[in-house]
Amino acid sequence: MYYYIGQYCIGKTHDYLDVPASVFVDLGKSSFQQGALRLGSKILFEQPATVRTNQENVNKREKVPNPLEAGRANITQEKTSSSCINSLKAKLKKDSQYGSLFNLDVPVLMWDKHLKSWDRLKKWSPPYGWKDISQSVVSSTLKLLNHSANSWMFDAKQQAGCVRCAVVGNGGILNGSRQGKAIDAHDFVFRLNGAVIEGFQDDVGTKTSFYGFTVNTMKNSLIAYQIYGFKKVPQSKDLRYIFIPSDLRDYMMLKSAILGVKVSEGKDVGDIPQSYFGPEASAHKFKILHPDFIKYLTDRFLKSNLLKSQYANLYMPSTGALMLLTALHTCDQVSAYGFITDKYKDFSDHYYELVKTPLLFYANHDMLLESVLWKSLHQRGLLWLYQR
């Protein structure tokens, strides 16, 4: 069950959201002070078995080498249009605030050539590296990502003009929005986690080009949002899957999906990837974000105060934030739908909920910091944010 202080969630015995269930403590009604720590407007959760000390977190964060050490040969080969006059890249050249923050040389995706980064990345915990993941697992997974589609976000060369992308979050602001046609009019549409479409086509559209997730968020979404119609992961011939490497689970599921075999170890042992991604899911359908890219996004755009706490090892940008920032680094023009805005309290947590449910803030994400970033990028014309 949940326990609350105001609108903030303190604990839950079984978590179906972004953070693993082990993070939460089942708190008695008299145990609020012992079980949670408030940091600003957030509630941090107790996880005694895995919490690092503040000094360990400082050491972990400050000594990460330059992610560009591998050079331009490892940069994701994007096929966006050079003829787009109003591209994000063109706008950044004139933007005094974000021009120096965006580094389009950081590799977005990871594939077989990045195996040579083992000695560097083995020191850092996921999603920023490969610590506690065996070299054999990383090597056997990345060796399968040897198709050009694994290193390019867009498999085919785009026509002249601007590559327009819509990233669709699952926020309640989309309920009744009637943005479906506008979303589907984009060249590519990114969706994530519990992306319910049936019954909400007028609001969220039907087109899905990319589906982003961690194995944890994907499986938890299938449990938590089944009652709202999310009964399976999106599947289609042209759809591509973007793994976020947050855990051993993501590497094991990706490897097994490409090979077409059951998951052989870890929390998902025995799982059949085809049940999620379809029977014809070959290697070219899969992409995985580079740990250096996630580190760069965290350090430059979403460096939350949560990183200054003893719970820093729980924090990472949300799935939605990672997908939106991925689009901003690969598309010419980006529209964001269903993301948190200043008026988030006016809407339900998700657009498909039958009863209005308040947005809750968890220890592993800083949603308010993300909202500040989206608003700022919108105001500077670097993305278009749907607001009401």
C-alpha positions as CSV (number, residue, x, y, z in Angstrom):
1,M,0.0,0.0,0.0
2,Y,1.0,3.7,-0.3
3,Y,1.7,6.1,2.5
4,Y,1.6,9.8,1.9
5,I,2.7,13.1,3.4
6,G,0.6,15.6,1.4
7,Q,0.9,14.6,-2.2
8,Y,4.3,12.9,-1.8
9,C,4.5,9.1,-1.9
10,I,6.5,7.7,1.0
11,G,6.4,4.0,0.4
12,K,4.8,1.1,-1.4
13,T,5.3,-2.6,-0.8
14,H,5.2,-3.5,-4.6
15,D,6.3,-0.8,-7.0
16,Y,4.9,-0.7,-10.5
17,L,6.5,2.5,-11.6
18,D,10.0,3.6,-12.6
19,V,12.0,2.5,-9.6
20,P,12.7,-1.1,-8.6
21,A,10.5,-2.5,-5.8
22,S,13.6,-3.0,-3.6
23,V,14.0,0.8,-3.3
24,F,10.9,1.1,-1.2
25,V,10.3,0.4,2.4
26,D,6.9,-0.7,3.7
27,L,6.4,2.0,6.3
28,G,4.0,1.8,9.2
29,K,1.9,4.8,9.9
30,S,4.1,5.7,12.8
31,S,7.3,5.3,10.8
32,F,7.3,8.2,8.4
33,Q,10.3,9.9,10.0
34,Q,12.4,6.7,10.2
35,G,11.6,5.5,6.6
36,A,12.0,8.6,4.5
37,L,14.0,11.7,4.1
38,R,12.6,14.9,2.6
39,L,15.0,16.8,0.3
40,G,13.4,20.1,-0.8
41,S,10.0,19.1,-2.3
42,K,11.0,15.4,-2.8
43,I,10.8,12.4,-0.6
44,L,13.8,10.1,-0.6
45,F,13.4,6.4,0.1
46,E,15.4,4.2,2.4
47,Q,17.4,1.4,0.8
48,P,20.0,0.4,3.5
49,A,21.5,-2.5,1.6
50,T,22.7,-0.4,-1.4
51,V,23.0,3.2,-0.3
52,R,26.5,4.6,-0.9
53,T,28.1,7.2,1.4
54,N,28.2,10.8,0.3
55,Q,31.9,10.6,-0.3
56,E,31.5,7.5,-2.4
57,N,29.0,9.3,-4.6
58,V,31.3,12.3,-5.0
59,N,34.1,10.0,-6.0
60,K,31.9,8.1,-8.4
61,R,30.6,11.3,-10.1
62,E,33.7,13.4,-10.3
63,K,36.2,11.0,-11.7
64,V,34.3,9.9,-14.8
65,P,36.6,10.5,-17.8
66,N,35.7,12.5,-20.9
67,P,33.0,10.6,-22.8
68,L,34.6,11.8,-26.1
69,E,37.8,9.9,-25.5
70,A,36.9,7.4,-28.2
71,G,36.7,10.2,-30.8
72,R,34.4,11.0,-33.7
73,A,34.5,7.5,-35.1
74,N,32.1,6.4,-32.5
75,I,29.5,9.1,-32.9
76,T,26.0,8.0,-33.8
77,Q,25.7,8.5,-37.6
78,E,22.5,10.5,-37.8
79,K,20.9,11.0,-41.2
80,T,19.0,14.2,-40.5
81,S,18.7,16.7,-43.3
82,S,21.4,19.2,-43.9
83,S,18.8,21.3,-45.9
84,C,16.7,22.1,-42.8
85,I,17.2,25.8,-42.3
86,N,15.4,25.8,-38.9
87,S,17.0,22.7,-37.4
88,L,18.0,22.6,-33.7
89,K,21.6,22.4,-34.8
90,A,21.3,25.7,-36.7
91,K,19.5,27.3,-33.8
92,L,22.1,26.2,-31.2
93,K,24.8,28.2,-33.1
94,K,22.9,31.3,-32.2
95,D,21.8,30.4,-28.7
96,S,23.9,31.9,-26.0
97,Q,22.5,29.7,-23.2
98,Y,22.3,26.2,-24.8
99,G,24.8,26.5,-27.6
100,S,27.6,25.5,-25.3
101,L,25.6,22.9,-23.3
102,F,24.6,20.8,-26.3
103,N,27.5,18.6,-27.5
104,L,26.4,16.8,-30.6
105,D,29.7,14.8,-30.7
106,V,28.7,12.6,-27.8
107,P,27.7,9.2,-29.1
108,V,23.9,8.7,-28.6
109,L,23.8,4.9,-29.4
110,M,26.1,2.1,-28.5
111,W,27.1,-0.8,-30.8
112,D,29.9,-3.3,-31.3
113,K,32.7,-0.7,-31.9
114,H,32.3,0.5,-28.3
115,L,33.6,-2.7,-26.8
116,K,37.0,-1.0,-26.7
117,S,35.7,1.3,-23.9
118,W,35.5,-1.6,-21.5
119,D,38.4,-0.6,-19.3
120,R,36.9,2.9,-18.8
121,L,33.2,2.1,-18.4
122,K,33.7,-1.0,-16.2
123,K,34.4,1.5,-13.3
124,W,31.0,3.1,-13.4
125,S,27.6,1.7,-12.4
126,P,24.7,1.6,-14.8
127,P,23.3,3.5,-16.5
128,Y,26.7,5.4,-16.7
129,G,28.9,2.3,-17.3
130,W,29.2,-1.4,-16.8
131,K,30.3,-1.9,-13.2
132,D,29.0,-5.2,-11.8
133,I,28.0,-6.4,-15.3
134,S,30.4,-9.1,-16.6
135,Q,32.5,-8.4,-19.6
136,S,31.2,-11.5,-21.2
137,V,27.6,-10.2,-21.0
138,V,28.5,-6.8,-22.4
139,S,30.7,-8.3,-25.1
140,S,28.3,-10.9,-26.2
141,T,25.5,-8.3,-26.4
142,L,27.4,-5.5,-28.2
143,K,28.8,-7.9,-30.7
144,L,25.3,-8.6,-32.0
145,L,24.8,-4.8,-32.6
146,N,26.8,-4.8,-35.8
147,H,24.1,-3.7,-38.3
148,S,24.2,-0.1,-39.5
149,A,20.7,0.3,-38.0
150,N,22.2,-0.2,-34.6
151,S,24.4,2.9,-34.9
152,W,21.9,5.1,-36.7
153,M,18.7,6.4,-35.1
154,F,17.0,6.6,-38.6
155,D,17.6,3.5,-40.7
156,A,17.1,5.2,-44.1
157,K,18.3,8.5,-45.5
158,Q,15.6,11.2,-45.1
159,Q,14.1,13.3,-47.8
160,A,15.1,16.9,-48.2
161,G,13.6,19.2,-45.6
162,C,13.4,18.9,-41.8
163,V,13.2,15.6,-39.9
164,R,10.3,16.3,-37.5
165,C,9.9,14.2,-34.4
166,A,7.2,14.0,-31.8
167,V,8.0,12.5,-28.3
168,V,4.8,11.4,-26.6
169,G,4.9,11.1,-22.8
170,N,2.0,9.7,-20.8
171,G,1.0,12.7,-18.8
172,G,-2.6,13.5,-18.0
173,I,-2.4,16.7,-19.9
174,L,-3.1,14.7,-23.1
175,N,-6.6,13.6,-22.0
176,G,-9.0,15.5,-24.1
177,S,-6.3,17.3,-26.0
178,R,-7.2,16.0,-29.5
179,Q,-3.6,16.1,-30.5
180,G,-3.6,12.8,-32.2
181,K,-3.5,14.1,-35.8
182,A,-0.8,16.6,-35.0
183,I,1.3,13.8,-33.4
184,D,0.9,11.5,-36.3
185,A,1.8,14.2,-38.8
186,H,5.4,14.1,-37.6
187,D,8.0,12.0,-39.5
188,F,8.8,10.0,-36.4
189,V,7.0,9.4,-33.2
190,F,8.7,8.3,-29.9
191,R,6.6,6.6,-27.2
192,L,7.6,5.0,-23.9
193,N,6.6,2.8,-21.0
194,G,2.8,2.4,-20.7
195,A,1.9,3.9,-24.0
196,V,-1.8,3.2,-24.2
197,I,-3.3,4.0,-27.6
198,E,-6.5,2.1,-28.0
199,G,-9.4,4.4,-27.0
200,F,-7.2,7.5,-27.0
201,Q,-6.3,7.8,-30.7
202,D,-7.8,11.3,-30.9
203,D,-5.6,12.5,-28.1
204,V,-2.3,10.6,-28.7
205,G,-2.4,9.4,-32.3
206,T,-1.6,5.9,-33.5
207,K,1.8,6.2,-35.1
208,T,4.8,4.7,-33.2
209,S,8.3,4.8,-34.7
210,F,10.4,4.2,-31.6
211,Y,9.5,2.7,-28.2
212,G,11.9,3.6,-25.4
213,F,12.2,1.7,-22.0
214,T,14.2,-0.1,-19.5
215,V,13.2,-3.7,-18.9
216,N,12.1,-2.7,-15.5
217,T,9.8,0.1,-16.7
218,M,8.5,-2.0,-19.6
219,K,7.5,-5.0,-17.4
220,N,6.1,-2.8,-14.6
221,S,4.0,-0.9,-17.1
222,L,2.6,-4.1,-18.4
223,I,1.5,-5.0,-14.9
224,A,0.3,-1.6,-13.7
225,Y,-1.4,-0.3,-16.8
226,Q,-3.0,-3.5,-18.1
227,I,-6.3,-2.3,-16.6
228,Y,-6.1,0.8,-18.8
229,G,-5.4,-1.2,-22.0
230,F,-1.6,-1.5,-22.1
231,K,-1.6,-5.3,-22.7
232,K,1.5,-5.6,-24.8
233,V,4.5,-3.6,-26.0
234,P,3.9,-1.8,-29.3
235,Q,4.8,-4.0,-32.3
236,S,5.0,-3.3,-36.0
237,K,7.3,-4.0,-39.0
238,D,8.8,-0.5,-39.0
239,L,8.9,0.1,-35.2
240,R,12.3,0.3,-33.5
241,Y,13.1,-0.4,-29.8
242,I,15.4,1.8,-27.8
243,F,16.8,0.1,-24.7
244,I,18.0,2.3,-21.8
245,P,21.0,0.3,-20.2
246,S,20.0,0.8,-16.5
247,D,20.8,-2.7,-15.3
248,L,22.1,-6.2,-16.3
249,R,18.5,-7.0,-17.2
250,D,18.6,-4.6,-20.2
251,Y,21.7,-6.3,-21.7
252,M,20.4,-9.8,-21.1
253,M,17.0,-9.0,-22.6
254,L,18.5,-7.3,-25.6
255,K,20.9,-10.1,-26.3
256,S,18.2,-12.7,-25.9
257,A,15.8,-10.7,-28.2
258,I,18.3,-10.6,-31.0
259,L,19.2,-14.3,-30.7
260,G,15.5,-15.3,-30.3
261,V,16.1,-17.3,-27.2
262,K,14.9,-17.2,-23.6
263,V,16.7,-15.0,-21.1
264,S,19.4,-17.2,-19.5
265,E,20.2,-15.3,-16.3
266,G,19.2,-12.5,-14.0
267,K,15.8,-11.3,-12.8
268,D,14.1,-12.2,-16.1
269,V,15.5,-15.7,-16.5
270,G,13.2,-17.8,-18.6
271,D,11.5,-14.8,-20.2
272,I,10.7,-15.1,-23.9
273,P,11.6,-11.8,-25.6
274,Q,9.4,-12.5,-28.6
275,S,6.4,-12.2,-26.3
276,Y,7.4,-8.5,-25.9
277,F,8.9,-7.6,-29.3
278,G,7.2,-10.0,-31.7
279,P,8.4,-13.2,-33.5
280,E,10.3,-11.3,-36.2
281,A,12.5,-9.0,-34.0
282,S,15.9,-9.2,-35.7
283,A,19.0,-7.2,-34.7
284,H,18.2,-4.2,-36.9
285,K,15.1,-3.4,-34.8
286,F,17.1,-2.7,-31.6
287,K,19.1,0.2,-30.4
288,I,20.6,1.0,-27.0
289,L,21.6,4.3,-25.5
290,H,25.3,4.8,-24.8
291,P,26.3,5.2,-21.1
292,D,28.3,8.2,-22.1
293,F,25.3,9.9,-23.5
294,I,23.2,9.3,-20.4
295,K,26.1,10.7,-18.3
296,Y,26.4,13.7,-20.5
297,L,22.6,14.4,-20.3
298,T,22.7,14.1,-16.5
299,D,25.7,16.3,-16.0
300,R,24.7,19.1,-18.4
301,F,20.9,19.2,-18.3
302,L,19.5,17.3,-15.3
303,K,22.0,17.5,-12.5
304,S,19.6,17.3,-9.7
305,N,20.2,18.1,-6.1
306,L,19.3,14.5,-5.4
307,L,22.9,13.8,-6.5
308,K,24.2,15.6,-3.5
309,S,22.4,13.3,-1.1
310,Q,23.4,9.9,0.2
311,Y,20.7,8.5,-2.1
312,A,22.4,9.7,-5.3
313,N,22.8,6.2,-6.6
314,L,19.0,6.0,-7.1
315,Y,18.8,9.0,-9.4
316,M,18.7,9.1,-13.1
317,P,16.7,11.1,-15.7
318,S,13.2,9.6,-16.3
319,T,12.5,7.5,-19.3
320,G,10.6,10.3,-20.9
321,A,13.4,12.8,-20.3
322,L,15.9,10.4,-22.0
323,M,13.7,9.9,-25.0
324,L,13.0,13.6,-25.4
325,L,16.7,14.5,-25.1
326,T,17.5,11.6,-27.5
327,A,15.2,13.1,-30.1
328,L,16.7,16.6,-29.5
329,H,20.1,15.1,-30.4
330,T,19.0,13.2,-33.5
331,C,16.0,15.1,-35.1
332,D,15.9,18.5,-36.8
333,Q,12.7,19.6,-35.0
334,V,11.1,18.2,-31.9
335,S,7.6,18.4,-30.4
336,A,6.9,17.2,-26.9
337,Y,3.5,16.0,-25.8
338,G,2.4,14.6,-22.5
339,F,5.3,16.0,-20.5
340,I,5.2,17.8,-17.1
341,T,4.3,21.5,-17.3
342,D,3.7,24.3,-14.7
343,K,0.1,23.3,-14.5
344,Y,0.7,19.6,-13.8
345,K,-1.6,19.7,-10.7
346,D,-4.6,20.4,-13.0
347,F,-4.2,17.0,-14.7
348,S,-4.1,13.3,-13.7
349,D,-0.8,11.5,-13.6
350,H,-1.5,9.6,-16.9
351,Y,-4.0,10.5,-19.7
352,Y,-5.7,7.1,-19.5
353,E,-6.6,7.1,-15.9
354,L,-10.4,7.0,-15.3
355,V,-10.2,8.8,-12.0
356,K,-7.9,11.8,-11.5
357,T,-4.7,10.7,-9.8
358,P,-2.1,13.2,-8.6
359,L,1.4,13.1,-10.0
360,L,3.7,11.7,-7.4
361,F,7.4,12.5,-7.1
362,Y,9.8,9.6,-6.5
363,A,13.4,9.5,-5.3
364,N,14.8,8.2,-8.6
365,H,13.7,11.1,-10.8
366,D,13.5,14.9,-10.5
367,M,10.4,15.7,-12.4
368,L,10.3,19.4,-11.3
369,L,13.8,19.9,-12.7
370,E,12.8,18.3,-15.9
371,S,9.8,20.6,-16.1
372,V,12.1,23.6,-15.8
373,L,14.2,22.3,-18.6
374,W,11.3,21.7,-21.0
375,K,9.9,25.1,-20.3
376,S,13.2,26.8,-20.9
377,L,13.9,24.9,-24.2
378,H,10.4,25.7,-25.4
379,Q,10.8,29.4,-24.6
380,R,14.0,29.5,-26.5
381,G,12.5,27.8,-29.5
382,L,14.6,24.7,-29.3
383,L,11.6,22.4,-28.9
384,W,7.8,22.8,-28.9
385,L,6.1,21.8,-25.7
386,Y,2.4,21.1,-25.7
387,Q,0.8,23.1,-22.9
388,R,-2.8,23.9,-21.7
